[in-house]
Amino acid sequence: MQPDYDVEMCLDVKVPMRDEVSLSADIYLPKATGKFPTVLMRTPYSNNMDAVIEKGRRLANNGYVCVIQDCRGRWDSDGEYYPFDEGSDGYDTQQWIGRQAWSNGKIGTAGASYLGLVQWQSAPHRSEFLTCLAPRVICCDYFTGLLYPGGAFQLNVAITWGMRSNARTAQSIEYHNWTEAFHALPLIEMDELAGRELNFWKDWIQHATYDDYWAAINDEERWGEIAVPAFNMGGWYDLYAQHTFINFNGLRQHGRTPEAQQSRLIVGPWPHALSTSTQTGDIDFGAPSMVDLESLELRWFDYWLKGIDNGIVNEPPLRLFIMGINAWRDEHEWPLARTEWQKWYLHSNGKANSLLGDGGLSTERPNHESTDGFVYDPRYPVQTMGGNNCCSPHIVPWGPYDQRSVEMRGDVLCYTSAPLEADMEVTGPIKVVLYAATDALDTDWTTKLVDVSPTGYAMNLCDGIIRARYRESLPNPTLLEPNKIYEYEIDVGVTGNVFRKGHSIRVEISSSNFPRFDRNLNTGHTFGIDAEMCQAQQTVYHTREYPSHILLPVIPAR
């Protein structure tokens, strides 16, 4: 039975950093004598929000001190805010907490999204007081995980989150004409054209390759410096779905200590807002999809911070919600050891354009087949229809939606299998190997995995993109030779889904997914500096020599 302490609050406590800047923290303490473990939350979104106040009080009720701190330059904290520079402040705050009279010397960290980022960035500093992490929905490589997946600029989240998070307090984004804002060019001036000057926007645009700017904040390079375990939480439709698994594997395989290698992960059918509704996008996943993550997190803290032997480390480290059958399952590794990797090949007679075309998908390797072609015009990009988006679903929706309106376009190639004769589970990372040519110096290739029901409803599962100039290297992009056939490997994300008997598997291929990603203007010019654009004639190959396919992680029935 959990304790039930009354709560004492200390508001706007100034915590000194190494450069003499003071950060503001609200502290929630159990009203009792003695020393207690601490849960630290650091936020750029104000420590006076109802949800964090409620969490602070709940933790104090349960015998924890909860410290909720405004990040540097935000709200009541001094200094200047600049995104993704949180490691030193997090470490200094942990050192300050560990010296307080109410601290028992053990600190856990908590929070989602940016509140997860601050946890990862502080962990490699290895405060002797830091004992465990509980990060939700975040990546550790902010180049590929956030700003430039596959080399394409993740426009929607960059501009909406950037405009909301600029300056000292929250900025309203509700009055913007977002259709106009998303189309603004050149990209390097988009913040100003949309009515704001973001102190980080031009840096992001000017660092469009993986360079020292991004390497300096890439915590994936520091797994071996992290000595404490993490309880990761994610969603199949979260922006960071794929990277949540990368974080899990990073510590399990490379953590500095045996404790760090006891990290855990839970993934549900959720968007960036985890387990707040049974419905994500169009789909209601039912009552089993709802999980009390706060209780799971408290068990985690009870074990690591209070030493309560609740058996948590003896349980399987992975808990996955499998869509299609809408059931939870425990697993031990990622990808699953029993995975059968199957190549499903693209087929057509040269007319795979739209869902009305003749595109097929099967395990049979193609022989001599006609190519498929379409014109990609950046003035009329394919619209984003749900998916792994963040963080304003009222502006750009997230989650599963019927893709048929997108699939009716002639610049979307659709490759659909025959109806399945039995249930087929696909759980794991998804990759497309695409052989394609373009008459442009640079272009994009987009992919999407879709579950098509017998009624025709086309539910998106995951999607991906590659900017052609980054096909070989993120640090060293190279332009294309027009009309030359290249091989592209496209990360399509992750999923856990059973395609039910009678359903079909569909793969979409196109060249835009806007405004989730910016439009490739096809010119090959330096990124972000101009507004010139041109059409590109795209050709997709599926022959014996160029066998374009999707690699599916098929899980055999038990």
C-alpha positions as CSV (number, residue, x, y, z in Angstrom):
1,M,0.0,0.0,0.0
2,Q,1.4,3.4,-1.0
3,P,1.9,6.1,1.7
4,D,-0.4,9.1,1.7
5,Y,1.5,12.2,2.8
6,D,0.2,15.7,3.0
7,V,2.0,18.0,0.7
8,E,4.2,21.1,1.4
9,M,5.0,23.4,-1.5
10,C,8.0,25.7,-2.0
11,L,7.5,27.9,-5.1
12,D,10.0,29.7,-7.3
13,V,13.1,28.3,-5.6
14,K,16.2,29.7,-7.3
15,V,18.7,27.0,-8.3
16,P,22.1,28.3,-9.2
17,M,23.9,27.0,-12.3
18,R,27.7,26.9,-12.8
19,D,27.5,30.2,-14.8
20,E,25.6,31.9,-12.0
21,V,22.3,31.9,-13.9
22,S,19.4,31.0,-11.6
23,L,16.7,28.6,-12.7
24,S,13.3,28.6,-11.1
25,A,11.9,25.4,-9.5
26,D,8.7,24.6,-7.7
27,I,9.2,21.9,-5.1
28,Y,6.6,19.5,-3.8
29,L,7.6,17.8,-0.5
30,P,6.0,15.1,1.7
31,K,4.9,16.9,4.9
32,A,7.0,14.8,7.2
33,T,10.5,14.7,8.8
34,G,13.2,12.7,7.2
35,K,14.9,12.3,3.8
36,F,13.1,11.3,0.6
37,P,14.0,10.3,-3.0
38,T,13.4,13.0,-5.6
39,V,11.8,13.0,-9.0
40,L,13.0,15.8,-11.2
41,M,11.1,17.3,-14.1
42,R,12.6,20.0,-16.2
43,T,10.3,21.8,-18.7
44,P,10.2,24.6,-21.3
45,Y,6.4,24.7,-21.1
46,S,6.0,26.2,-17.6
47,N,6.1,24.4,-14.2
48,N,2.7,26.0,-13.4
49,M,0.7,23.9,-15.8
50,D,-2.1,21.9,-14.3
51,A,-0.8,18.5,-15.4
52,V,2.6,19.0,-13.9
53,I,1.2,20.5,-10.6
54,E,-1.0,17.4,-10.3
55,K,1.9,15.1,-10.9
56,G,4.1,16.9,-8.4
57,R,1.4,16.6,-5.7
58,R,0.7,13.0,-6.5
59,L,4.4,12.1,-6.2
60,A,4.7,14.0,-2.9
61,N,1.6,12.1,-1.6
62,N,3.5,8.9,-2.4
63,G,6.7,9.8,-0.5
64,Y,8.8,11.5,-3.1
65,V,10.1,15.1,-3.4
66,C,9.1,16.4,-6.8
67,V,11.2,19.2,-8.3
68,I,9.7,20.9,-11.4
69,Q,12.0,23.4,-13.0
70,D,11.6,25.9,-15.8
71,C,14.3,25.4,-18.4
72,R,16.9,28.2,-18.9
73,G,15.3,31.3,-20.5
74,R,11.8,30.1,-20.1
75,W,9.1,31.4,-17.8
76,D,10.5,32.2,-14.3
77,S,14.1,31.1,-15.1
78,D,16.9,33.4,-16.0
79,G,19.2,33.2,-19.0
80,E,18.5,32.7,-22.7
81,Y,16.7,29.8,-24.1
82,Y,18.2,27.8,-27.0
83,P,16.7,24.3,-27.8
84,F,18.6,21.1,-27.1
85,D,21.2,22.6,-24.8
86,E,20.1,21.1,-21.5
87,G,22.8,18.7,-20.3
88,S,24.8,21.0,-18.0
89,D,21.8,22.6,-16.4
90,G,20.3,19.2,-15.8
91,Y,23.5,17.9,-14.1
92,D,23.9,21.1,-12.0
93,T,20.3,20.8,-10.8
94,Q,20.8,17.2,-9.8
95,Q,23.9,18.1,-7.9
96,W,22.0,20.9,-6.1
97,I,19.1,18.4,-5.2
98,G,21.5,15.8,-3.9
99,R,22.9,18.3,-1.3
100,Q,19.5,19.4,0.1
101,A,18.5,18.4,3.6
102,W,15.3,16.6,2.3
103,S,17.2,14.5,-0.2
104,N,18.1,10.9,0.4
105,G,20.6,11.0,-2.4
106,K,18.6,9.3,-5.0
107,I,17.1,11.1,-8.0
108,G,14.8,9.8,-10.8
109,T,13.8,11.9,-13.8
110,A,10.4,12.0,-15.6
111,G,8.6,13.7,-18.4
112,A,7.6,13.5,-22.1
113,S,8.9,15.0,-25.3
114,Y,11.2,17.9,-24.5
115,L,10.9,16.8,-20.8
116,G,12.4,13.5,-22.0
117,L,15.1,15.2,-24.0
118,V,16.4,16.9,-20.9
119,Q,16.7,13.6,-19.2
120,W,18.8,12.0,-21.9
121,Q,21.1,15.1,-22.2
122,S,21.9,15.2,-18.5
123,A,22.5,11.4,-18.1
124,P,25.9,11.2,-19.7
125,H,27.2,13.8,-17.1
126,R,26.7,11.0,-14.5
127,S,25.6,12.8,-11.4
128,E,26.3,10.5,-8.5
129,F,22.7,11.2,-7.3
130,L,21.0,10.3,-10.6
131,T,19.5,6.8,-10.2
132,C,17.0,6.2,-13.0
133,L,15.2,7.8,-15.9
134,A,11.6,7.6,-17.2
135,P,11.6,9.4,-20.6
136,R,8.5,9.4,-22.9
137,V,8.2,10.0,-26.6
138,I,11.6,11.4,-27.5
139,C,14.6,10.7,-29.7
140,C,18.3,11.1,-28.8
141,D,19.6,12.0,-32.3
142,Y,17.9,15.3,-33.1
143,F,19.1,15.3,-36.7
144,T,17.6,12.1,-37.9
145,G,15.0,11.7,-35.2
146,L,13.5,15.2,-35.3
147,L,14.7,17.8,-37.8
148,Y,16.0,15.8,-40.8
149,P,14.7,12.2,-41.0
150,G,16.1,10.7,-44.2
151,G,17.6,14.1,-44.9
152,A,14.2,15.8,-45.4
153,F,13.3,18.7,-43.2
154,Q,10.4,17.8,-40.8
155,L,8.6,21.0,-41.5
156,N,5.3,20.7,-39.5
157,V,6.9,20.0,-36.1
158,A,9.8,22.4,-36.7
159,I,7.7,25.5,-37.4
160,T,4.7,24.8,-35.2
161,W,6.7,23.7,-32.2
162,G,9.4,26.3,-32.9
163,M,6.9,29.2,-33.0
164,R,5.1,28.0,-29.8
165,S,8.4,27.6,-27.9
166,N,10.2,30.7,-28.9
167,A,11.0,33.5,-26.3
168,R,10.3,33.4,-22.6
169,T,6.6,32.3,-22.5
170,A,4.2,30.3,-24.7
171,Q,3.4,31.9,-28.0
172,S,-0.1,31.4,-29.5
173,I,-0.1,29.7,-32.9
174,E,-3.9,29.5,-33.3
175,Y,-4.4,32.6,-35.4
176,H,-2.0,31.7,-38.2
177,N,-3.0,30.8,-41.8
178,W,-1.1,27.6,-41.7
179,T,-1.8,26.7,-45.3
180,E,0.0,29.9,-46.3
181,A,2.7,29.6,-43.7
182,F,3.7,26.0,-44.7
183,H,4.1,27.1,-48.3
184,A,6.3,30.1,-47.5
185,L,9.7,30.2,-49.3
186,P,12.6,30.5,-48.9
187,L,12.6,28.2,-45.9
188,I,15.4,30.2,-44.2
189,E,13.0,33.1,-43.9
190,M,9.8,31.1,-43.0
191,D,9.9,32.1,-39.4
192,E,9.8,35.8,-40.3
193,L,7.3,35.3,-43.1
194,A,5.1,33.6,-40.5
195,G,5.4,36.5,-38.2
196,R,8.2,35.4,-35.7
197,E,11.9,35.5,-35.5
198,L,13.2,32.3,-34.0
199,N,16.7,32.5,-32.7
200,F,17.4,28.9,-33.7
201,W,15.5,28.7,-37.1
202,K,18.3,29.8,-39.3
203,D,20.8,27.6,-37.5
204,W,18.6,24.6,-38.3
205,I,18.3,25.5,-42.0
206,Q,22.0,26.3,-42.3
207,H,22.9,22.9,-40.8
208,A,21.0,20.7,-43.2
209,T,23.7,18.0,-43.1
210,Y,24.8,15.9,-40.1
211,D,27.8,18.0,-38.9
212,D,29.4,19.1,-35.6
213,Y,26.4,21.2,-34.7
214,W,24.2,18.0,-34.5
215,A,27.0,15.6,-33.3
216,A,27.5,17.8,-30.2
217,I,23.9,17.0,-29.0
218,N,23.6,13.4,-30.3
219,D,23.1,11.3,-27.2
220,E,23.1,8.1,-29.3
221,E,26.9,8.6,-29.3
222,R,26.9,8.5,-25.5
223,W,25.1,5.3,-24.5
224,G,28.3,4.0,-23.0
225,E,28.5,7.1,-20.7
226,I,25.0,6.5,-19.2
227,A,25.1,4.5,-16.0
228,V,21.4,4.4,-15.0
229,P,18.4,2.6,-16.5
230,A,15.5,4.1,-18.4
231,F,11.8,3.2,-18.5
232,N,11.0,4.3,-22.1
233,M,7.4,4.9,-23.2
234,G,6.2,5.4,-26.8
235,G,3.4,5.0,-29.3
236,W,3.2,3.4,-32.8
237,Y,1.9,6.7,-34.1
238,D,4.3,8.9,-32.2
239,L,6.7,11.2,-34.0
240,Y,9.6,9.3,-32.3
241,A,8.2,5.7,-32.6
242,Q,11.3,4.3,-34.3
243,H,13.7,6.2,-32.0
244,T,12.0,5.0,-28.8
245,F,13.2,1.5,-29.8
246,I,16.6,2.9,-30.7
247,N,16.9,4.4,-27.2
248,F,15.8,1.1,-25.6
249,N,18.4,-0.9,-27.5
250,G,21.0,1.7,-27.0
251,L,21.1,1.3,-23.2
252,R,20.3,-2.4,-23.2
253,Q,23.3,-3.1,-25.4
254,H,25.7,-0.3,-24.6
255,G,24.8,1.1,-21.2
256,R,27.8,1.7,-18.9
257,T,26.6,-0.5,-16.0
258,P,24.5,-3.6,-15.5
259,E,21.8,-1.4,-14.1
260,A,21.6,0.7,-17.2
261,Q,21.2,-2.5,-19.3
262,Q,18.0,-3.3,-17.4
263,S,16.1,-0.6,-19.3
264,R,12.5,-1.2,-20.3
265,L,10.0,0.0,-23.0
266,I,6.2,0.0,-23.4
267,V,4.6,0.9,-26.8
268,G,0.9,1.3,-27.4
269,P,-1.3,2.3,-30.3
270,W,-0.9,6.0,-29.3
271,P,0.2,9.3,-30.9
272,H,2.5,11.7,-29.1
273,A,0.0,12.1,-26.3
274,L,0.2,8.6,-24.8
275,S,-2.7,6.7,-23.5
276,T,-5.1,9.6,-23.2
277,S,-7.9,8.1,-25.3
278,T,-8.9,4.7,-26.8
279,Q,-9.1,6.5,-30.2
280,T,-6.2,7.5,-32.3
281,G,-7.0,9.2,-35.5
282,D,-9.9,7.3,-37.1
283,I,-9.5,4.1,-35.1
284,D,-10.8,3.2,-31.7
285,F,-8.5,0.5,-30.3
286,G,-10.7,-0.4,-27.4
287,A,-10.5,-0.4,-23.6
288,P,-7.4,-2.6,-23.5
289,S,-5.4,0.1,-25.2
290,M,-5.6,2.4,-22.2
291,V,-2.8,1.9,-19.7
292,D,-2.2,3.8,-16.4
293,L,1.4,4.9,-17.3
294,E,1.6,6.9,-14.1
295,S,1.2,3.8,-12.0
296,L,3.8,1.9,-14.1
297,E,6.2,4.8,-13.7
298,L,5.6,4.8,-9.9
299,R,6.5,1.1,-9.8
300,W,9.7,1.9,-11.6
301,F,10.6,4.7,-9.1
302,D,9.6,2.5,-6.1
303,Y,12.1,-0.1,-7.2
304,W,15.0,2.1,-8.1
305,L,14.6,5.0,-5.7
306,K,13.0,3.3,-2.6
307,G,14.4,-0.2,-3.0
308,I,11.0,-1.9,-3.0
309,D,11.3,-5.4,-4.3
310,N,8.2,-5.4,-6.6
311,G,9.7,-7.8,-9.2
312,I,9.8,-5.2,-12.0
313,V,13.3,-6.2,-13.2
314,N,12.3,-9.8,-13.4
315,E,9.5,-9.1,-16.0
316,P,10.1,-9.1,-19.8
317,P,11.6,-5.7,-20.7
318,L,9.2,-5.0,-23.7
319,R,5.5,-4.6,-23.6
320,L,3.9,-4.1,-27.1
321,F,0.3,-3.5,-28.2
322,I,-0.3,-5.4,-31.4
323,M,-2.9,-3.7,-33.6
324,G,-5.3,-5.7,-35.7
325,I,-5.9,-8.0,-32.8
326,N,-5.7,-5.2,-30.2
327,A,-3.9,-7.1,-27.6
328,W,-0.8,-6.6,-25.4
329,R,2.2,-8.9,-25.5
330,D,5.4,-9.2,-23.6
331,E,8.7,-9.6,-25.5
332,H,12.4,-9.8,-24.7
333,E,14.2,-8.1,-27.5
334,W,13.9,-5.8,-30.6
335,P,13.6,-6.8,-33.4
336,L,11.9,-10.0,-32.1
337,A,14.3,-13.0,-32.3
338,R,11.7,-15.1,-34.1
339,T,11.2,-12.6,-36.9
340,E,11.0,-14.0,-40.5
341,W,12.2,-11.3,-42.8
342,Q,10.1,-11.4,-46.0
343,K,10.7,-9.5,-49.2
344,W,7.4,-8.4,-50.8
345,Y,8.1,-7.1,-54.3
346,L,6.5,-4.3,-56.3
347,H,4.7,-5.3,-59.5
348,S,2.7,-3.7,-62.3
349,N,2.2,-3.4,-66.0
350,G,3.3,0.2,-65.9
351,K,0.2,1.7,-64.5
352,A,0.4,1.6,-60.7
353,N,-0.7,5.2,-60.5
354,S,-3.4,5.6,-57.8
355,L,-5.4,2.9,-56.1
356,L,-7.2,2.4,-59.3
357,G,-4.0,1.3,-61.1
358,D,-2.5,-2.1,-61.7
359,G,0.1,-2.1,-58.9
360,G,0.6,-5.4,-57.1
361,L,2.6,-6.7,-54.2
362,S,3.8,-10.3,-53.6
363,T,6.6,-12.4,-52.5
364,E,7.3,-13.5,-56.1
365,R,10.4,-11.8,-57.5
366,P,9.7,-9.7,-60.6
367,N,11.0,-10.6,-64.0
368,H,10.5,-8.3,-67.0
369,E,8.0,-5.6,-66.0
370,S,7.3,-2.1,-67.2
371,T,8.4,0.8,-65.1
372,D,6.0,3.1,-63.3
373,G,6.2,6.9,-63.7
374,F,4.7,10.1,-62.4
375,V,5.4,13.8,-62.4
376,Y,6.3,15.3,-59.0
377,D,5.4,19.0,-59.0
378,P,6.4,20.7,-55.7
379,R,3.7,23.3,-56.3
380,Y,1.1,20.6,-55.7
381,P,2.5,18.2,-53.1
382,V,0.8,15.1,-51.7
383,Q,-0.9,16.1,-48.5
384,T,-0.1,14.5,-45.2
385,M,-3.0,12.4,-44.0
386,G,-2.3,11.4,-40.4
387,G,0.7,9.4,-39.5
388,N,3.6,9.9,-37.1
389,N,3.2,13.6,-36.6
390,C,3.6,16.1,-33.7
391,C,2.6,18.3,-32.0
392,S,-0.6,20.1,-33.2
393,P,-3.1,17.5,-34.5
394,H,-5.7,20.2,-35.0
395,I,-3.3,21.7,-37.7
396,V,-1.8,18.5,-39.1
397,P,-3.6,15.4,-37.8
398,W,-1.8,12.4,-36.3
399,G,-2.6,8.7,-36.2
400,P,-4.4,6.3,-38.6
401,Y,-6.7,7.7,-41.2
402,D,-8.3,6.4,-44.5
403,Q,-5.6,7.0,-47.1
404,R,-7.9,6.6,-50.2
405,S,-8.2,10.3,-50.8
406,V,-4.4,10.5,-51.1
407,E,-4.2,7.3,-53.1
408,M,-6.6,8.6,-55.8
409,R,-3.8,10.9,-57.0
410,G,-1.9,10.0,-60.1
411,D,1.4,10.9,-58.5
412,V,0.9,8.3,-55.8
413,L,1.9,4.7,-56.9
414,C,0.0,2.0,-55.1
415,Y,1.1,-1.6,-54.9
416,T,-1.5,-3.9,-53.2
417,S,-1.3,-7.6,-52.4
418,A,-4.1,-10.1,-53.0
419,P,-6.4,-10.5,-49.9
420,L,-4.5,-12.6,-47.3
421,E,-5.7,-16.2,-46.9
422,A,-4.8,-16.1,-43.2
423,D,-3.8,-13.6,-40.5
424,M,-0.3,-12.2,-40.9
425,E,1.5,-10.4,-38.1
426,V,4.1,-7.7,-39.1
427,T,5.9,-6.4,-36.0
428,G,9.3,-4.7,-36.2
429,P,11.2,-2.1,-38.3
430,I,10.1,-1.6,-41.9
431,K,12.4,-0.9,-44.8
432,V,11.8,-0.3,-48.5
433,V,14.5,-0.9,-51.1
434,L,13.6,1.2,-54.1
435,Y,15.2,1.4,-57.5
436,A,14.3,4.6,-59.1
437,A,15.4,7.4,-61.5
438,T,14.5,11.1,-61.9
439,D,15.4,13.8,-64.4
440,A,16.1,16.2,-61.5
441,L,19.4,16.8,-59.7
442,D,17.7,16.1,-56.4
443,T,14.3,14.9,-55.3
444,D,12.5,13.0,-52.5
445,W,11.1,9.5,-52.4
446,T,8.3,8.7,-49.9
447,T,6.8,5.4,-48.8
448,K,3.9,4.2,-46.7
449,L,2.8,0.9,-45.4
450,V,-1.0,0.5,-45.4
451,D,-3.5,-2.1,-44.1
452,V,-6.4,-2.4,-46.5
453,S,-9.6,-3.9,-45.2
454,P,-12.1,-5.8,-47.4
455,T,-14.3,-2.7,-47.4
456,G,-11.4,-0.7,-49.0
457,Y,-10.6,1.3,-45.9
458,A,-6.8,2.0,-46.1
459,M,-5.2,2.4,-42.7
460,N,-1.7,3.9,-42.6
461,L,0.7,2.1,-40.3
462,C,4.0,3.9,-40.8
463,D,5.8,5.9,-43.4
464,G,9.2,7.2,-44.4
465,I,11.2,9.5,-46.7
466,I,14.6,9.8,-48.2
467,R,16.1,13.0,-49.8
468,A,18.0,11.7,-52.8
469,R,21.2,13.7,-52.2
470,Y,21.5,11.8,-48.8
471,R,21.2,8.3,-50.3
472,E,24.8,7.5,-49.4
473,S,25.7,9.8,-46.6
474,L,24.1,12.3,-44.2
475,P,27.3,14.2,-43.6
476,N,28.3,14.3,-47.3
477,P,25.3,14.7,-49.7
478,T,25.8,14.3,-53.4
479,L,23.5,15.3,-56.2
480,L,22.1,12.9,-58.8
481,E,23.0,12.2,-62.4
482,P,19.7,12.8,-64.1
483,N,17.9,9.7,-65.4
484,K,20.4,7.3,-63.7
485,I,18.9,4.4,-61.8
486,Y,19.8,4.5,-58.1
487,E,19.1,2.2,-55.2
488,Y,17.5,3.8,-52.2
489,E,17.0,2.3,-48.7
490,I,14.1,4.0,-47.0
491,D,13.4,3.6,-43.3
492,V,9.6,3.4,-43.1
493,G,9.4,3.4,-39.3
494,V,8.1,0.6,-37.0
495,T,4.8,-1.1,-36.4
496,G,3.1,-3.9,-34.6
497,N,0.1,-5.0,-36.6
498,V,-1.8,-8.2,-37.6
499,F,-3.1,-7.9,-41.2
500,R,-6.3,-10.0,-40.7
501,K,-7.5,-12.7,-43.1
502,G,-9.1,-11.0,-46.1
503,H,-7.1,-7.8,-45.7
504,S,-4.4,-6.6,-48.2
505,I,-1.0,-5.1,-47.7
506,R,-0.4,-1.9,-49.6
507,V,2.8,0.1,-50.3
508,E,2.6,3.7,-51.5
509,I,5.4,5.3,-53.3
510,S,5.5,9.0,-54.1
511,S,7.7,12.1,-53.7
512,S,6.1,14.3,-51.1
513,N,4.3,14.1,-47.8
514,F,3.5,17.7,-47.0
515,P,3.5,19.5,-44.7
516,R,4.9,16.8,-42.5
517,F,8.1,17.2,-44.6
518,D,9.1,20.2,-46.6
519,R,8.9,20.0,-50.4
520,N,12.0,19.1,-52.3
521,L,12.1,21.8,-55.0
522,N,14.0,19.4,-57.3
523,T,16.7,22.0,-58.3
524,G,19.6,20.7,-56.3
525,H,20.4,24.2,-55.0
526,T,21.7,24.8,-51.5
527,F,18.9,23.9,-49.1
528,G,16.5,26.5,-47.9
529,I,17.9,29.7,-49.6
530,D,15.6,30.3,-52.5
531,A,12.1,29.7,-53.9
532,E,12.9,28.3,-57.3
533,M,11.2,25.0,-58.1
534,C,10.8,22.7,-61.0
535,Q,8.9,19.5,-61.9
536,A,10.6,16.1,-61.8
537,Q,9.8,13.1,-63.9
538,Q,10.0,10.1,-61.6
539,T,10.5,6.5,-62.7
540,V,10.2,3.4,-60.4
541,Y,11.7,0.1,-61.5
542,H,10.6,-3.5,-60.5
543,T,12.5,-6.0,-62.6
544,R,14.8,-8.9,-62.0
545,E,17.8,-6.5,-62.1
546,Y,16.1,-3.8,-60.1
547,P,13.7,-5.7,-57.7
548,S,12.1,-2.9,-55.6
549,H,10.6,-4.4,-52.5
550,I,9.5,-3.8,-48.9
551,L,11.2,-5.9,-46.2
552,L,8.5,-7.0,-43.7
553,P,9.3,-8.4,-40.2
554,V,6.7,-11.3,-40.2
555,I,6.1,-12.9,-36.9
556,P,5.1,-16.6,-37.2
557,A,1.9,-17.7,-35.4
558,R,2.5,-19.5,-32.1
